[in-house]
Amino acid sequence: MWGKLHRLVLDELGARGSLDWSRCAIDSVNMRTVKRGDLTGPNPVDRGKRG
């Protein structure tokens, strides 16, 4: 759903000439930790699971 909405917004802005792709940056990091670290606490993604 969000991907489709994002694409619609980009298409609309592109049609209006309102996008400046020379100033675009994309960054994404998604890493799952298997073990808890002493300094990090529980992983918020694993709500309800105890290990």
C-alpha positions, 0 to 999 in steps of 0.5 A: 500500500505505501509503495503504491502511494509513494509511487503515485506521489512521485509520478504526480510531482514528476508530471509537474516538474517538481522533482530535482533528481540531482538532489536525491539520496537513497539509504536503507539498512535492515539488519536482524540481530540474532543475539541480544547485546549487553548494551542494546537490550531486547530487539524491538522487532521481537516483541513478545518473544523471550530468549 
